[in-house]
Structure formats: C-alpha cells, structure tokens
Amino acid sequence: MKEYDMIVIGTGSAMNFISPIVERSPRIKVAIIDKDEPGGICLTRGCIPSKLLLYPAELVREIENAAKFGIGVELKSVDFRKVMERMRSKISNDINMIRRGLSNNPNVDYYQDIAQFTAPYTMKVGNETITSKMIFLCTGSKPEIPQVKGLEDTGYLTSDTVLRLTELPESVGIIGGGFIAAEYAHFFSAMGSKVTIIGRKPRFLHNEEPEISEVAKKEMSKYMDIITNHEVIEVQRAAGGEKKIIAQERSSGKKMDLIVKEILVATGRAPNTDILHPERAGIKTYGKGWIAVNEYFETSQPNIWAFGDANGKYLFKHVANYESGIVYYNAFLKKKIKANYHAVPYAIFSYPEIASVGMKEKEAIEKHGKRGVLIGFYRYQDTARGEAIEAEDYFVKVIVEKNTDKILGAHIIGPHASILIQEIINLMYTPEQGFAPVINGMHIHPALSEVVERAFSSLMPPEHYNHILREYFQHEP
C-alpha cells in the first residue's frame, strides 16, 4: 500500500491550492487522481469549450441582425467542422499543458484512473491501493440522464459527448429547459440546425424571474421551438436513421411526437459518488448522492474535504474556485472560515444573455415582507446606448432592502448581461452591501452601464413594479 501526505481526486479547482503547496514543499508526496482528461469539467467539457462554441453562434446572430442598421451582409455559410475543431484544439492545448505539469512533477503521482474508497482513508486506483490522512474530494459531476423508455437503445448526446461532433445534425431535440438546454439550443440553431426544446416545467428557464423567462422564451423562439410543461415519456428509432421523441403534456395528458436527427439530454447534473463509493469510508451523502460537508467543507470523516460540484451546493466553476480558497484556509491554516453564499452570481450565455445574483423577488418578499423590499427596473431601450443598439424589451431588475439600502439581488437579460451585473456583484461583497456607489459614481454616457445606474434610481414598492410589468409586458408575473 502506498502512503501519501495528500490524496486529491479531481484536477479542477483543487489545483488552485494544491499546485502552490507542492511547489513550495519539496518533501511532500501527493497522489492526484482523475479518470478523465486533466483540467476539470470547466476546461474539458463545460464552461470553456461551450463558450468557445457560443461566440461563433453570437456572431451569426449579430450578422443576421445587421440589416436593421442598414448594413447589407450575407451569411454565406457556417463551417461547423471548423467551429468544432477550433474548440477542440484550444482546449487540447491547455489539457496537454496540465498533463505535462502533473506527469513531470517529482512530488506527484498522477493517476489517470477511477478512484474508489475501500475503507476510511484508503482507496483503490487501478491496481494500486493508496492511503492518506488528508484527502480532497473534488470529483465534479456528470450529466443526469432521465429514466425514459427507449432512450438508451435509441442513443443521445449530452453536454459531454456533444463536443465530439464533427457533422451538424439537421435537427436537434433537446430534453430539458434549463441553462444547458438554452445555451446549446442557441448554438445549434445559429449553426443551422432546426432546434426544439422540450421542458417539463411550466416555464422555460424556470429558475429565473418569471419576466426574464418570458422575454427569453419570446426572443429565443424566433430561432427555435420551445415547448414547456411536457414530460418526455418515450424515445424510439424512426425511419432514415432519425429519432422520435414522444412527450406528454403534464396538465392534459395529451401526447405529441417529434422527429429529429439527434437528441441532446440537458436535464441537469448528477454526482459521481456511484463511482467513488464514499459510504465505504464512512462519508455521509445526501440527496442524489452529493457529499455532505459541514460549514467548513469537511466531510463526516475528519480531514477529508469536499468542494465544488462534489458537495452539490452550487454547480458553478467560480463557486468551486471560491470554495477551494475556503478549504485551503481551513485544511492547512486551521482558520475555520465559513463560506458566504449571499451573492452567488451566474450567467446563461444564450441569445439574449442572462445574468443573476442573489435573491429573486419572491424570496426577498418572503424574508423581508412587501413593505421591506424595493424593486428597481429599467429597460435597455430607454438609455441612449440601448436605443442605439435596438435592445428592445431587455432590462435590469434590482432588489433592495428598504430600510438599509442593502442590495438583495439583481437580474439582467440583454446584451452583455454578464458584464453589467459585475458592478452590482462587487458592491454586494462590501461591508455595507449598499447601492449608493452606483448612484453616486459617474457613469460614462452613452454607455450601456447607465441601465444599471437607472435601475437603482427607479426603486419602487413591489406592487408598483407589478403595475409596470403589466404595462410593459401585459402579464401578471
């Protein structure tokens, strides 16, 4: 049995602190294990490759919309194979660099194999049995596959396997109505596929504010079909190598058929603990198998830590990076630092782009009451820059605690949403968490950032905001 000072499973955010520790500790011996390509999910099959694909998709949409500005442009063709090869080439360079670093480090034994616990602090990796009194579980997650009749036999793509495509599918049926579905629907539709999204929830992007979901569905439906409140109950092989999706409307029970060339399953993420077997080490799990941790990211076994997707809290790379810093302080510096999740941001790189941080309106009112909350709202098109780029119906929504001016949340849909929201996120990490600097700071005119300033300048009670919604969108959220 090999004994190590540390065992690390996963080569994603754990490398944030493991690499520096190894570099400055010449006598340390570390086992680093990853059954997949090194670099973690974000690099190998998540954030980075998907964004490398989504930028060309964005360019296609911008070219298509150039005519409204008096620019006559013809989109002659899209070279799907080249788009995919560019993505694979760029991530391969980074993957190979990380592999070389791990393989050539004398302090590191790099295992490209499956790791599974056999007992507390003991693991089997390939034909080796290894042990350590300090273990870091950075095991990521995997695509969750629903139990749908015929799905396995018929075949399907996931966010992992879609990256291997070399030919553009003529049509794609996407099962799921969340982040991954929205981004890949944007990509495939821009590349030229006929795309249909089938979501089981009553609303598309149901985790977003209702008004954001509505605008997103309206705008994205210009390029694809979006079906909500339908459960996919069966998948079958069809003539000519095509595939049939059979879905049932959840309210009425009425069935519908959809014939597509390819199926993309985008129904969420699942843990990897079925491979890891933490129960053999006395490590507790919860829910679907996520690893349970305390407020310091320590598992039920002392000196075994889990963070990132492994603990199932927030499945975002930036959260994993943040948690890795907390783990470093707690595991090595014995600081006992707790994570603070009051302002976890994210973005959906669809077309239009969506960004969010903090509380939704419903959550804020439940916690602070209607009288304790103010909502700010401003449309892109009501700013000079928004009018110039014809950003119709897009908006910024901010939620503030009335008595303290503390920012509770912000939600944006429209061009550069992920950039615009950063001004708000940074303030939510100040001691006061107040919005005064947005109001008092000088904003460039005419820049798109003015829409954020004006959202905070238009704070109103929730009932007034609902009146505004009815006026602008003709609906009750």
C-alpha positions in Angstrom: 0.0 0.0 0.0 1.3 3.4 -0.9 1.1 6.2 1.7 0.8 9.8 0.7 0.7 13.1 2.5 -2.4 14.1 0.5 -4.7 12.4 -2.0 -6.6 14.7 -4.4 -9.4 13.4 -6.6 -10.0 15.8 -9.5 -7.8 18.2 -11.4 -10.1 21.2 -11.5 -10.4 23.8 -8.7 -8.3 21.7 -6.3 -5.2 22.7 -8.3 -5.7 26.3 -7.1 -4.0 25.4 -3.8 -2.5 22.0 -4.4 -0.1 23.2 -7.1 1.4 26.0 -4.9 1.7 23.7 -1.9 3.5 21.1 -4.0 5.9 23.7 -5.5 7.0 25.1 -2.1 7.1 21.8 -0.2 9.9 19.7 -1.7 9.4 16.7 0.5 5.7 16.4 0.2 4.2 13.4 -1.7 0.8 13.8 -3.3 -1.4 11.5 -5.3 -3.6 13.3 -7.8 -6.3 11.2 -9.5 -8.6 12.0 -12.4 -10.4 9.4 -14.5 -10.9 12.0 -17.2 -8.7 14.4 -19.1 -6.9 16.8 -16.7 -8.2 20.2 -16.1 -11.6 19.6 -14.6 -15.1 19.8 -16.0 -14.9 23.5 -16.8 -11.9 23.1 -19.1 -12.5 19.7 -20.6 -16.3 19.6 -21.2 -18.0 22.5 -19.5 -17.7 26.3 -19.4 -14.7 26.8 -21.7 -15.5 24.5 -24.7 -19.1 25.6 -24.6 -18.2 29.3 -24.7 -15.8 28.7 -27.5 -18.8 27.4 -29.4 -21.2 30.1 -28.3 -19.1 33.0 -29.5 -19.4 31.9 -33.2 -23.1 31.5 -32.6 -23.3 35.0 -31.3 -21.5 36.3 -34.4 -24.0 34.5 -36.6 -26.9 36.3 -34.8 -25.2 39.7 -35.0 -24.7 39.2 -38.7 -28.3 38.2 -39.2 -29.4 41.4 -37.4 -27.2 43.8 -39.3 -29.9 44.6 -41.8 -31.9 46.6 -39.2 -29.0 49.0 -39.0 -28.8 49.5 -42.8 -25.9 47.1 -43.3 -26.4 44.6 -46.1 -24.5 41.5 -45.1 -24.9 38.0 -46.4 -24.1 35.0 -44.3 -22.8 32.6 -46.9 -22.0 29.6 -44.8 -21.1 28.2 -41.4 -18.2 25.7 -41.3 -19.5 23.6 -38.4 -16.5 21.2 -38.6 -14.1 24.2 -38.3 -16.0 25.7 -35.4 -15.8 22.3 -33.5 -12.1 21.8 -34.4 -11.2 25.3 -33.2 -12.8 24.5 -29.8 -11.1 21.1 -29.5 -7.7 22.5 -30.5 -7.8 25.2 -27.9 -8.9 23.1 -25.0 -6.4 20.3 -26.1 -3.5 22.7 -25.7 -4.5 23.6 -22.2 -5.2 19.9 -21.3 -1.8 18.8 -22.6 0.0 21.6 -20.6 -1.7 20.5 -17.4 -1.0 16.8 -18.1 2.7 17.6 -18.7 2.8 19.5 -15.4 1.3 16.7 -13.4 3.3 13.9 -15.1 6.7 15.6 -14.7 6.4 16.7 -11.1 8.6 14.5 -8.9 6.3 15.2 -5.9 3.2 14.0 -7.6 2.0 10.6 -8.6 -0.6 11.3 -11.3 -3.2 8.5 -11.7 -5.4 8.6 -14.8 -7.9 6.1 -13.5 -11.0 5.6 -11.4 -10.7 6.1 -7.6 -12.9 4.3 -5.2 -12.8 4.1 -1.4 -12.3 0.6 0.1 -12.1 1.8 3.7 -11.7 5.1 5.7 -8.7 7.0 4.3 -7.9 4.1 1.9 -8.6 4.0 -1.9 -8.1 1.7 -4.8 -6.9 3.3 -8.0 -6.5 0.9 -10.9 -4.3 -1.9 -9.4 -2.9 0.2 -6.6 -4.1 0.7 -3.0 -3.2 4.0 -1.6 -3.8 5.8 1.7 -3.6 9.3 3.3 -4.8 11.1 6.4 -5.7 14.1 4.3 -8.0 13.6 1.2 -9.7 16.2 -1.0 -12.7 15.1 -3.0 -13.1 17.4 -6.0 -15.0 14.8 -8.0 -17.2 17.1 -10.1 -20.4 15.9 -11.5 -21.9 14.3 -14.6 -24.9 14.7 -16.9 -28.1 13.5 -15.3 -29.9 11.1 -17.5 -33.7 10.7 -17.0 -35.4 7.3 -17.0 -37.1 7.5 -20.4 -38.2 4.4 -22.2 -36.1 3.6 -25.2 -33.6 6.4 -24.6 -30.5 4.2 -24.1 -31.3 2.0 -27.1 -32.0 4.9 -29.3 -28.9 6.9 -28.4 -28.5 10.5 -27.3 -26.0 13.3 -26.8 -25.0 15.0 -23.5 -23.1 18.2 -22.8 -20.0 15.8 -22.7 -20.4 13.9 -25.9 -21.8 16.8 -28.0 -18.2 18.2 -28.0 -17.1 15.2 -30.2 -19.5 16.0 -33.1 -17.9 16.6 -36.5 -21.1 16.9 -38.5 -24.0 19.3 -37.9 -27.3 17.5 -37.1 -30.1 18.6 -39.4 -32.4 18.7 -36.4 -31.9 18.5 -32.6 -34.5 17.8 -29.9 -33.3 19.0 -26.5 -34.8 17.4 -23.5 -34.6 19.9 -20.7 -35.4 23.6 -20.2 -32.6 25.0 -18.1 -29.1 26.5 -18.5 -27.5 23.8 -20.7 -30.6 23.5 -22.9 -30.7 27.2 -23.5 -27.0 27.6 -24.4 -26.8 24.6 -26.7 -30.2 25.5 -28.3 -28.6 28.9 -29.2 -25.5 27.2 -30.5 -27.2 24.6 -32.7 -29.9 26.9 -34.1 -27.2 29.5 -35.0 -25.1 26.8 -36.7 -28.2 25.9 -38.8 -30.0 23.0 -37.1 -33.7 23.0 -36.5 -33.9 23.0 -32.7 -36.8 22.1 -30.5 -36.6 22.4 -26.7 -38.9 20.2 -24.6 -39.0 21.2 -20.9 -41.1 19.6 -18.2 -41.5 22.7 -16.1 -44.4 25.2 -16.9 -41.9 27.9 -17.6 -38.7 27.9 -19.8 -35.7 28.7 -17.6 -37.9 28.2 -14.6 -35.3 29.2 -12.0 -35.2 32.7 -13.4 -37.5 35.5 -12.6 -40.8 35.0 -14.4 -40.5 38.1 -16.5 -36.9 37.1 -17.6 -38.2 33.6 -18.5 -40.9 35.2 -20.6 -38.6 37.5 -22.5 -36.1 34.8 -23.0 -38.7 32.4 -24.4 -40.1 35.2 -26.7 -36.7 36.1 -28.1 -35.3 32.6 -28.4 -38.5 31.4 -30.1 -37.5 33.5 -33.1 -34.8 30.8 -33.8 -36.3 27.6 -32.4 -39.4 25.9 -31.0 -39.7 26.0 -27.2 -42.2 23.6 -25.7 -42.9 23.7 -21.9 -44.8 21.6 -19.4 -44.2 18.4 -21.3 -42.7 15.2 -20.0 -40.7 13.1 -22.4 -42.1 9.5 -21.9 -40.5 7.6 -24.7 -37.9 7.7 -27.4 -37.9 5.5 -30.5 -35.9 4.8 -33.6 -37.5 6.3 -36.7 -37.1 5.8 -40.4 -33.9 7.1 -42.2 -31.8 7.0 -39.0 -33.9 9.6 -37.3 -35.3 9.5 -33.7 -38.8 10.0 -32.4 -39.4 11.8 -29.1 -42.8 11.2 -27.6 -43.8 13.8 -25.0 -46.9 14.2 -22.8 -48.4 17.5 -21.8 -48.4 17.3 -18.0 -51.7 19.0 -17.4 -53.9 17.5 -20.1 -52.1 14.2 -20.8 -52.1 14.9 -24.5 -49.2 13.4 -26.4 -47.1 14.8 -29.1 -44.4 13.3 -31.4 -41.2 15.0 -32.6 -38.9 13.5 -35.3 -35.3 14.7 -35.0 -31.9 13.6 -36.2 -30.3 13.9 -32.8 -31.4 14.1 -29.2 -29.5 16.2 -26.6 -30.2 15.4 -23.0 -29.9 18.5 -20.8 -31.8 17.7 -17.7 -29.3 18.7 -15.1 -26.2 17.3 -13.3 -25.7 14.3 -11.0 -22.9 13.3 -8.6 -20.1 10.9 -9.2 -20.4 9.1 -5.9 -21.7 5.9 -7.5 -18.1 5.5 -8.7 -16.3 6.9 -5.6 -18.3 4.8 -3.0 -17.8 7.2 -0.1 -20.0 5.0 2.1 -17.2 2.6 2.3 -15.1 5.3 4.0 -17.9 6.3 6.4 -18.5 9.5 4.4 -22.1 10.7 4.5 -24.0 11.8 1.4 -27.4 13.4 0.8 -30.0 13.8 -1.9 -28.9 12.1 -5.1 -25.6 11.2 -3.6 -23.9 14.6 -3.1 -21.2 14.5 -0.5 -22.3 16.1 2.8 -20.0 18.6 4.3 -20.1 20.9 7.4 -19.8 24.7 7.2 -16.1 24.4 6.7 -16.3 21.8 3.8 -15.1 18.9 6.0 -17.0 15.6 5.4 -18.2 13.3 8.2 -14.6 12.0 8.3 -12.1 14.4 9.7 -9.5 15.7 7.3 -11.5 14.6 4.2 -12.8 17.6 2.4 -15.3 18.0 -0.4 -15.9 21.1 -2.5 -17.1 22.2 -6.0 -19.7 20.1 -7.7 -19.0 17.2 -5.3 -20.9 18.7 -2.5 -23.9 19.7 -4.6 -24.3 23.2 -3.3 -23.7 25.5 -6.3 -22.6 23.8 -9.6 -20.5 26.7 -10.9 -16.8 26.9 -11.6 -16.5 30.3 -9.9 -18.1 28.8 -6.7 -15.7 25.9 -6.8 -12.8 28.3 -7.1 -14.2 30.3 -4.1 -14.7 27.1 -2.1 -11.2 26.0 -2.8 -9.9 29.1 -1.1 -12.0 28.4 2.0 -10.8 24.8 2.1 -7.2 26.0 1.9 -7.6 28.2 4.9 -9.5 25.5 6.9 -7.4 22.5 6.0 -3.9 24.0 6.0 -4.0 27.2 8.0 -6.7 25.9 10.5 -8.5 29.2 10.2 -12.1 27.9 10.5 -13.5 30.1 7.7 -17.1 29.6 6.6 -18.4 30.2 3.1 -20.7 33.1 2.4 -23.2 32.4 -0.3 -25.3 35.6 -0.1 -24.3 36.7 -3.6 -23.6 33.8 -5.9 -23.7 35.1 -9.5 -24.2 33.2 -12.7 -24.8 33.8 -16.4 -26.6 32.0 -19.1 -24.8 32.7 -22.4 -27.9 32.3 -24.6 -29.2 34.8 -27.1 -30.2 37.0 -25.3 -27.7 36.7 -22.4 -29.0 36.4 -18.9 -27.2 37.1 -15.6 -28.3 36.9 -12.0 -27.1 37.3 -8.4 -28.7 37.0 -5.0 -32.3 36.8 -4.2 -35.3 36.6 -6.5 -38.3 38.8 -5.8 -40.4 36.1 -4.2 -37.6 35.1 -1.9 -36.9 38.7 -0.9 -40.5 39.3 -0.1 -40.8 36.1 1.9 -37.8 37.1 4.0 -38.4 40.9 4.4 -42.1 41.4 3.6 -43.6 43.5 0.9 -43.0 46.7 2.9 -39.4 45.8 3.5 -38.4 45.5 -0.2 -37.9 47.9 -3.1 -37.5 46.9 -6.7 -35.7 48.9 -9.4 -36.4 48.3 -13.1 -35.0 49.9 -16.2 -35.1 48.9 -19.9 -32.1 48.9 -22.1 -34.1 50.7 -24.8 -34.7 53.7 -22.5 -31.0 54.5 -22.4 -29.2 56.2 -25.3 -26.9 53.2 -25.9 -29.7 50.7 -25.6 -31.7 52.7 -28.2 -28.6 52.8 -30.5 -28.3 49.0 -30.5 -32.1 48.5 -30.6 -32.1 46.4 -27.5 -35.9 46.1 -27.2 -37.6 44.5 -24.2 -34.3 43.8 -22.4 -34.0 45.1 -18.8 -32.2 45.3 -15.5 -34.1 44.4 -12.3 -32.6 45.1 -8.9 -34.0 44.2 -5.4 -33.1 46.2 -2.4 -33.9 46.1 1.4 -35.9 49.2 2.0 -34.5 50.3 5.4 -30.8 49.6 4.8 -30.3 50.2 1.0 -28.7 46.8 1.0 -28.7 45.0 -2.4 -30.5 41.7 -2.1 -30.4 40.6 -5.7 -30.1 41.6 -9.4 -31.4 40.1 -12.6 -30.5 41.1 -16.1 -31.5 40.0 -19.6 -29.9 41.5 -22.6 -26.6 42.2 -24.3 -23.5 41.9 -22.0 -25.7 41.0 -19.0 -22.8 39.0 -17.5 -20.6 42.1 -17.7 -23.2 44.6 -16.5 -24.0 42.7 -13.4 -20.5 42.7 -12.1 -20.9 46.3 -10.9 -23.6 45.0 -8.7 -21.9 41.8 -7.5 -18.8 43.8 -6.3 -21.0 46.0 -4.2 -22.7 43.0 -2.6 -19.2 42.0 -1.3 -18.6 45.3 0.5 -19.3 45.6 4.3 -22.4 47.7 3.7 -23.6 45.8 0.5 -25.4 49.1 -0.4 -26.1 50.6 -3.8 -25.0 54.2 -3.1 -21.8 53.9 -5.2 -23.8 53.1 -8.3 -25.9 56.2 -7.9 -23.0 58.4 -6.8 -20.5 57.1 -9.3 -20.1 58.8 -12.6 -21.2 56.6 -15.5 -20.0 57.1 -19.0 -22.6 58.5 -21.3 -23.8 57.0 -23.5 -22.7 53.6 -22.3 -24.8 50.5 -21.6 -23.8 50.7 -17.9 -26.3 53.6 -17.5 -29.1 51.0 -17.4 -27.7 49.6 -14.1 -27.5 53.1 -12.6 -31.0 54.0 -13.7 -32.4 50.7 -12.3 -31.2 51.7 -8.9 -32.6 55.2 -9.4 -36.1 53.9 -10.1 -36.7 51.9 -6.9 -40.4 51.3 -6.1 -42.6 49.1 -4.0 -43.3 45.6 -5.3 -47.0 46.4 -6.1 -45.9 49.4 -8.3 -43.4 47.2 -10.0 -46.1 44.7 -10.9 -48.1 47.5 -12.4 -45.0 48.4 -14.5 -44.8 44.8 -15.7 -48.4 44.7 -16.8 -47.8 47.9 -18.7 -44.6 46.7 -20.4 -45.3 43.0 -20.8 -49.1 42.7 -20.5 -48.9 40.0 -17.9 -49.1 39.4 -14.2 -45.9 37.7 -13.1 
